[in-house]
Amino acid sequence: MDIREEFEERVKRLESFIEDKGFGSKQLKKARKVQRSINAVVFLGSLITVTGIMIWALNRD
């Protein structure tokens, strides 16, 4: 294994450890949950909007 690849792997493991156990990890988990919820709401809202526009366009005759 190349020294650079080994170094990058160690940095990734360290970042993961800090992310899970470090300062602010609870806030990070909460932020991820909120972001996931927001993404779901935006996706569903977009889907409903596109469906509504399609229905309106088809029944516009």
HELIX and SHEET records of a PDB file:
HELIX    1   1 ILE A    3  LYS A   21  1                                  19    
HELIX    2   2 SER A   25  LEU A   58  1                                  34    
END                                                                             
